[in-house]
């Protein structure tokens, strides 16, 4: 299972199971915002998206 989160220079977001949820929650840490009119995600400068892959049992898989 793929997990997503946004990270700013000062804060890290929670891990979410899909990109859409991570984008919708990014505003809470100041990483960007989801424009609900257009459906476009606007990422703020110095923000990065991290991903991780989890095994079916919830353990992280080494990359």
Backbone bond lengths (Angstrom), bond angles and torsions (degrees), N, CA, C in turn:
res aa  C-N    CA-C-N  psi(-1)  N-CA   C-N-CA  omega(-1)  CA-C   N-CA-C  phi
1 X - - - 1.444 - - 1.524 108.38 -
2 X 1.318 115.60 134.52 1.461 121.92 178.87 1.528 109.01 -89.78
3 X 1.345 117.17 137.98 1.464 122.89 178.19 1.532 107.73 -123.06
4 X 1.347 116.07 150.75 1.467 122.17 -175.50 1.528 110.45 -133.07
5 X 1.342 115.61 147.30 1.461 121.18 171.26 1.516 109.26 -157.71
6 X 1.321 115.28 158.47 1.452 121.56 175.97 1.517 108.78 -107.46
7 X 1.336 115.46 145.37 1.461 122.78 -178.34 1.522 108.17 -130.99
8 X 1.329 115.65 131.20 1.460 121.76 174.71 1.530 107.02 -106.18
9 X 1.325 118.10 173.99 1.470 118.66 177.46 1.533 113.70 -59.86
10 X 1.339 117.57 -20.88 1.463 120.08 -175.22 1.517 115.22 -120.05
11 X 1.330 118.06 -12.68 1.465 120.64 -175.92 1.526 110.95 -142.56
12 X 1.319 114.95 153.90 1.464 121.94 174.82 1.521 108.53 -122.53
13 X 1.333 115.49 135.62 1.458 120.05 178.39 1.520 111.20 -82.07
14 X 1.313 115.56 171.83 1.457 121.57 175.32 1.526 108.98 -74.51
15 X 1.326 116.06 160.87 1.456 121.65 174.78 1.516 108.86 -82.14
16 X 1.339 116.62 135.13 1.459 122.47 179.32 1.524 109.55 -125.47
17 X 1.333 117.16 149.21 1.464 120.70 -175.63 1.524 114.52 -76.41
18 X 1.342 117.94 -9.96 1.465 119.19 177.48 1.531 109.16 -145.17
19 X 1.313 114.68 154.82 1.464 121.50 -176.54 1.520 112.02 -64.71
20 X 1.313 117.58 -36.92 1.459 120.81 -177.70 1.532 111.44 -61.90
21 X 1.324 117.10 -41.65 1.463 120.59 178.82 1.524 110.61 -68.12
22 X 1.328 117.16 -41.30 1.467 120.74 178.03 1.526 110.40 -60.77
23 X 1.324 116.91 -41.50 1.462 120.38 178.25 1.518 111.31 -66.20
24 X 1.318 117.08 -40.94 1.464 120.70 -179.33 1.527 112.11 -65.06
25 X 1.336 117.12 -28.89 1.464 121.68 -178.17 1.533 113.33 -95.77
26 X 1.320 118.56 -4.80 1.468 122.47 -175.30 1.529 112.75 -61.08
27 X 1.307 117.77 -29.51 1.463 120.91 -178.97 1.534 111.50 -62.15
28 X 1.318 117.73 -29.17 1.467 121.54 -177.46 1.530 112.40 -62.35
29 X 1.346 117.64 -26.32 1.469 119.72 179.07 1.528 111.76 -111.48
30 X 1.326 117.23 6.01 1.464 120.67 179.25 1.508 113.30 77.27
31 X 1.333 117.47 30.84 1.462 121.55 -178.29 1.519 112.85 -93.22
32 X 1.320 116.89 -18.07 1.454 121.04 -177.81 1.514 109.19 156.45
33 X 1.326 115.87 -170.04 1.457 119.07 178.80 1.512 110.31 -148.93
34 X 1.315 115.03 154.26 1.454 122.70 177.52 1.527 107.68 -99.66
35 X 1.325 116.30 116.05 1.462 121.33 178.10 1.525 107.36 -76.59
36 X 1.313 116.28 107.70 1.462 120.24 -175.07 1.528 112.74 -69.20
37 X 1.321 117.36 -22.61 1.474 119.91 178.15 1.518 111.52 -69.61
38 X 1.343 116.09 -46.48 1.466 120.69 -175.68 1.522 113.06 -99.82
39 X 1.338 117.43 -18.40 1.460 120.59 -176.25 1.518 112.95 80.22
40 X 1.326 117.19 6.57 1.468 122.12 -179.49 1.520 110.50 -87.03
41 X 1.332 116.42 140.80 1.453 121.26 174.82 1.521 108.36 -96.37
42 X 1.325 116.52 130.84 1.462 122.55 178.15 1.525 107.09 -109.88
43 X 1.327 115.55 112.15 1.464 121.58 -178.58 1.525 109.09 -93.40
44 X 1.326 116.90 132.69 1.454 121.20 -179.79 1.528 110.39 -76.47
45 X 1.355 117.42 156.04 1.464 121.05 178.68 1.538 111.33 -57.08
46 X 1.309 116.08 149.26 1.466 124.98 178.45 1.523 112.80 66.64
47 X 1.314 117.67 16.71 1.460 122.12 175.80 1.520 108.09 -102.08
48 X 1.303 116.41 141.39 1.460 119.52 176.39 1.528 109.49 -131.79
49 X 1.314 114.66 154.94 1.453 120.50 177.14 1.524 107.53 -103.28
50 X 1.326 116.34 133.52 1.459 121.58 176.40 1.521 108.90 -111.67
51 X 1.312 115.34 148.67 1.456 120.88 174.98 1.514 108.71 -129.00
52 X 1.304 115.49 154.31 1.455 120.81 171.75 1.519 107.63 -145.27
53 X 1.307 115.42 152.52 1.446 121.05 178.70 1.513 108.75 -109.09
54 X 1.315 115.90 128.24 1.460 121.68 178.42 1.517 109.71 -107.92
55 X 1.327 115.46 143.16 1.456 120.52 173.51 1.526 108.29 -72.13
56 X 1.310 117.30 167.19 1.464 121.48 -179.55 1.518 112.53 -59.21
57 X 1.345 117.57 -25.39 1.464 120.50 -179.63 1.526 112.60 -88.99
58 X 1.364 117.43 3.46 1.454 121.64 176.63 1.518 114.85 94.82
59 X 1.338 117.91 -5.62 1.461 120.97 178.31 1.522 110.31 -78.94
60 X 1.331 116.42 144.51 1.456 120.93 178.58 1.524 109.14 -72.54
61 X 1.318 116.18 139.25 1.456 122.55 177.12 1.518 107.56 -95.47
62 X 1.325 117.32 128.52 1.461 121.18 179.73 1.520 109.83 -65.86
63 X 1.335 116.09 138.11 1.457 120.55 -178.72 1.499 111.36 -87.06
